[in-house]
Amino acid sequence: MRARRLDQLEGAAAPRAVVVAWLAGAHAFATLSLHAQWLLGQPPDSWPFVLLPRQAAAHVRRTMREARELDVIRAIGDAVDETVFLVELMLHLNAITDDLWRAAALRCRLLVAEMRALALEPDPSGTDGPQPVEGDPSVAERIEMWFSAVSALAAAVATADEARRLLEHRYFDGAPILFPGTADRWEAVREASTEIASVAAGVVGPLDGLRNRGARDAAALLQAGHFADTARAAALGLRGDSRGARAVTARILRTANRAPT
């Protein structure tokens, strides 16, 4: 029951407002990690999982002064559920973006190094220099694999970027949820992947991973749903709704099984 109500009330005004307002202040810190270190020295009442649900509950009680107490209590429970979900989603997106930019930055560096190595390869039609080892990919095959890797990286970065923007728009009124340092690093790796893709496209034309906008939008929507469901399952678990958390987790697994490989 609680899971269904949470599905219906995602992005409700009071929880969304208190979380967005909190983020505006929290973003004075460069990263979520730095903010968390600061929070450790603060009283527990200032921690987001305590402070923000309490603020949302207070807002509900103020706006429902004339309502029956039972209705107020139910509305407060729904607002707290929603607030915990939004905090979980914010934490998850910052953490996953930290992981994604590190992996993408490493892949960018590897692709640039491989591009330089391929540029130094001897002319395969010539007889000078070392001969290829039987069974190893040819230079042409390695170049083709490089183009495929560039295409896959560019598509993965573009998809993750769009998925996060979809979630910001739906749940946070379009407010940026990434902490400034994480946002800067993500933007740097996004620009680097775009630049590498542009170099590749100058040789072979538009890359497969970026050519099909419809497929990329569908992938971003699927990824956004996965991120939201992951946060929702965690939020339900925190609120003691283990049955709801299991139901959402089952939905995540069903969606993963249907996802294209």
C-alpha positions as CSV (number, residue, x, y, z in Angstrom):
1,M,0.0,0.0,0.0
2,R,2.7,2.5,0.9
3,A,4.6,1.7,-2.3
4,R,1.5,2.5,-4.3
5,R,1.0,5.8,-2.5
6,L,4.6,6.7,-3.1
7,D,4.3,6.0,-6.8
8,Q,1.3,8.3,-6.9
9,L,2.9,11.1,-4.8
10,E,6.4,11.2,-6.3
11,G,7.5,14.9,-6.6
12,A,4.8,16.2,-4.4
13,A,5.1,19.9,-3.7
14,A,6.1,20.0,0.0
15,P,8.7,17.3,-0.1
16,R,10.2,18.6,-3.4
17,A,10.3,22.2,-2.0
18,V,12.1,21.3,1.2
19,V,14.7,19.1,-0.6
20,V,15.4,21.7,-3.3
21,A,15.8,24.4,-0.7
22,W,18.2,22.1,1.3
23,L,20.2,21.4,-1.8
24,A,20.7,25.1,-2.5
25,G,22.5,25.4,0.9
26,A,24.3,22.1,0.7
27,H,25.8,23.0,-2.6
28,A,28.1,25.4,-0.8
29,F,30.3,22.3,-0.4
30,A,32.1,21.1,-3.5
31,T,31.1,17.4,-3.1
32,L,28.6,15.3,-1.3
33,S,31.6,13.7,0.5
34,L,32.7,17.0,1.9
35,H,29.2,17.9,3.0
36,A,28.9,14.5,4.7
37,Q,32.1,15.1,6.6
38,W,30.8,18.4,7.8
39,L,27.5,16.8,8.8
40,L,29.3,14.4,11.1
41,G,30.2,17.3,13.3
42,Q,26.6,18.6,13.4
43,P,23.7,17.4,15.7
44,P,21.6,14.6,14.2
45,D,18.7,16.9,13.9
46,S,20.5,18.7,11.0
47,W,21.1,15.5,9.0
48,P,18.9,15.4,5.9
49,F,17.1,12.1,6.7
50,V,16.0,13.8,10.0
51,L,15.7,17.4,9.1
52,L,13.9,17.2,5.7
53,P,11.1,14.7,6.6
54,R,10.4,16.8,9.7
55,Q,10.1,20.0,7.6
56,A,7.8,18.3,5.1
57,A,5.6,17.0,8.0
58,A,5.4,20.5,9.5
59,H,4.4,21.9,6.1
60,V,1.6,19.3,5.8
61,R,0.3,20.0,9.3
62,R,0.3,23.8,8.6
63,T,-1.6,23.4,5.4
64,M,-4.2,20.9,6.8
65,R,-5.1,22.7,10.0
66,E,-8.8,22.2,9.3
67,A,-8.6,18.5,8.3
68,R,-9.4,15.5,10.4
69,E,-6.4,14.3,12.4
70,L,-6.5,10.9,10.8
71,D,-6.2,12.5,7.4
72,V,-3.4,14.7,8.6
73,I,-1.4,11.7,9.9
74,R,-1.8,9.8,6.7
75,A,-0.7,12.9,4.7
76,I,2.3,13.3,6.9
77,G,3.3,9.7,6.4
78,D,3.0,10.1,2.6
79,A,5.0,13.4,2.7
80,V,7.8,11.7,4.8
81,D,7.9,8.7,2.5
82,E,8.3,11.1,-0.5
83,T,10.9,13.2,1.2
84,V,13.0,10.1,2.1
85,F,12.7,9.0,-1.5
86,L,13.9,12.3,-2.9
87,V,16.9,12.4,-0.5
88,E,17.8,8.8,-1.5
89,L,17.5,9.8,-5.2
90,M,19.7,12.8,-4.7
91,L,22.3,10.7,-2.9
92,H,22.2,7.9,-5.5
93,L,22.6,10.3,-8.5
94,N,25.6,12.0,-6.9
95,A,27.2,8.7,-6.1
96,I,26.5,7.1,-9.4
97,T,27.7,10.2,-11.3
98,D,31.0,10.1,-9.3
99,D,31.4,6.5,-10.4
100,L,30.5,7.2,-14.0
101,W,32.8,10.2,-14.5
102,R,35.8,8.3,-13.1
103,A,35.1,5.3,-15.4
104,A,34.5,7.6,-18.4
105,A,37.6,9.7,-17.7
106,L,39.7,6.5,-17.7
107,R,38.1,5.3,-20.9
108,C,38.8,8.7,-22.6
109,R,42.4,8.5,-21.6
110,L,42.7,5.0,-22.9
111,L,41.0,5.9,-26.2
112,V,43.3,8.8,-26.8
113,A,46.4,6.7,-26.1
114,E,45.1,4.0,-28.4
115,M,44.4,6.5,-31.1
116,R,48.0,7.7,-30.9
117,A,49.3,4.2,-31.0
118,L,47.2,3.4,-34.1
119,A,48.5,6.5,-35.8
120,L,52.0,5.2,-35.4
121,E,51.2,1.8,-36.9
122,P,53.3,1.0,-40.0
123,D,51.5,0.8,-43.3
124,P,50.1,-2.8,-43.4
125,S,50.8,-2.9,-47.1
126,G,54.5,-2.4,-46.6
127,T,57.1,-5.1,-45.9
128,D,59.3,-3.2,-43.5
129,G,58.8,-3.5,-39.7
130,P,57.4,-6.3,-37.6
131,Q,54.9,-8.6,-39.2
132,P,51.5,-9.2,-37.6
133,V,51.2,-12.3,-35.4
134,E,48.8,-14.8,-36.7
135,G,45.4,-14.6,-34.9
136,D,46.0,-11.0,-33.7
137,P,43.5,-8.4,-35.1
138,S,44.8,-6.5,-38.1
139,V,45.3,-2.7,-37.9
140,A,42.1,-2.2,-39.8
141,E,40.2,-4.4,-37.3
142,R,41.8,-2.5,-34.4
143,I,40.8,0.8,-35.9
144,E,37.2,-0.5,-36.3
145,M,37.2,-1.6,-32.7
146,W,38.5,1.8,-31.7
147,F,35.6,3.5,-33.5
148,S,33.1,1.2,-31.9
149,A,34.6,1.9,-28.4
150,V,34.4,5.7,-29.0
151,S,30.8,5.4,-30.2
152,A,29.9,3.3,-27.1
153,L,31.5,5.8,-24.7
154,A,29.8,8.8,-26.3
155,A,26.5,7.1,-26.2
156,A,26.9,6.0,-22.6
157,V,27.8,9.5,-21.5
158,A,25.0,11.2,-23.4
159,T,22.5,8.7,-22.1
160,A,23.6,9.1,-18.4
161,D,23.5,12.9,-18.9
162,E,20.0,12.8,-20.3
163,A,18.7,10.4,-17.6
164,R,19.9,12.7,-14.9
165,R,18.3,15.7,-16.5
166,L,15.0,13.8,-16.8
167,L,15.0,13.0,-13.1
168,E,16.0,16.6,-12.2
169,H,13.0,17.9,-14.3
170,R,10.5,15.4,-12.9
171,Y,11.4,15.4,-9.2
172,F,13.4,18.5,-8.4
173,D,11.7,21.2,-10.5
174,G,14.7,21.2,-12.8
175,A,17.1,22.2,-10.0
176,P,20.6,20.8,-10.4
177,I,21.2,18.0,-7.9
178,L,24.9,17.4,-8.5
179,F,27.3,19.0,-6.1
180,P,29.4,21.6,-7.9
181,G,32.7,19.6,-7.9
182,T,30.9,16.5,-9.2
183,A,29.1,18.6,-11.8
184,D,32.4,20.2,-13.0
185,R,34.1,16.8,-13.3
186,W,31.1,15.3,-15.2
187,E,31.0,18.3,-17.6
188,A,34.8,17.9,-18.2
189,V,34.4,14.2,-19.1
190,R,31.3,14.9,-21.2
191,E,33.3,17.5,-23.2
192,A,36.2,15.1,-23.6
193,S,34.0,12.2,-24.8
194,T,32.3,14.6,-27.3
195,E,35.7,15.8,-28.6
196,I,36.9,12.3,-29.1
197,A,33.6,11.4,-30.9
198,S,34.0,14.5,-33.1
199,V,37.5,13.4,-34.1
200,A,36.2,9.9,-35.0
201,A,33.1,11.3,-36.8
202,G,35.5,13.4,-38.9
203,V,36.9,10.2,-40.3
204,V,33.9,7.8,-40.5
205,G,30.9,10.2,-40.3
206,P,28.3,10.2,-37.5
207,L,28.9,7.5,-34.9
208,D,26.3,4.8,-34.5
209,G,26.0,5.5,-30.8
210,L,25.0,9.1,-31.4
211,R,23.2,8.7,-34.7
212,N,19.9,7.3,-33.5
213,R,18.4,10.0,-31.2
214,G,15.2,8.0,-30.6
215,A,17.1,5.0,-29.3
216,R,19.3,7.1,-27.1
217,D,16.2,8.9,-25.6
218,A,14.6,5.5,-24.9
219,A,17.8,4.3,-23.2
220,A,17.9,7.5,-21.1
221,L,14.3,7.0,-20.1
222,L,14.9,3.4,-19.1
223,Q,18.1,4.4,-17.1
224,A,16.2,7.2,-15.4
225,G,13.5,4.7,-14.3
226,H,16.1,2.3,-13.0
227,F,17.8,5.1,-10.9
228,A,14.4,6.2,-9.5
229,D,13.4,2.6,-8.7
230,T,16.7,2.0,-6.9
231,A,16.2,5.0,-4.8
232,R,12.6,4.1,-4.2
233,A,13.5,0.6,-2.9
234,A,16.1,2.1,-0.6
235,A,13.6,4.7,0.7
236,L,10.9,2.1,1.4
237,G,13.4,-0.1,3.2
238,L,14.4,2.9,5.4
239,R,10.8,3.5,6.2
240,G,10.3,-0.1,7.3
241,D,8.2,-1.2,4.3
242,S,10.2,-4.3,3.4
243,R,7.3,-5.7,1.3
244,G,7.2,-2.5,-0.8
245,A,11.0,-2.5,-1.1
246,R,10.9,-6.1,-2.4
247,A,8.2,-5.3,-4.9
248,V,10.2,-2.4,-6.3
249,T,13.4,-4.5,-6.4
250,A,11.5,-7.2,-8.3
251,R,10.4,-4.5,-10.8
252,I,14.0,-3.4,-11.2
253,L,15.0,-7.0,-12.0
254,R,12.1,-7.4,-14.5
255,T,13.1,-4.2,-16.2
256,A,16.8,-5.3,-16.4
257,N,15.8,-8.6,-18.0
258,R,13.8,-6.7,-20.6
259,A,16.6,-4.2,-21.3
260,P,18.4,-4.6,-24.7
261,T,21.9,-5.9,-24.4
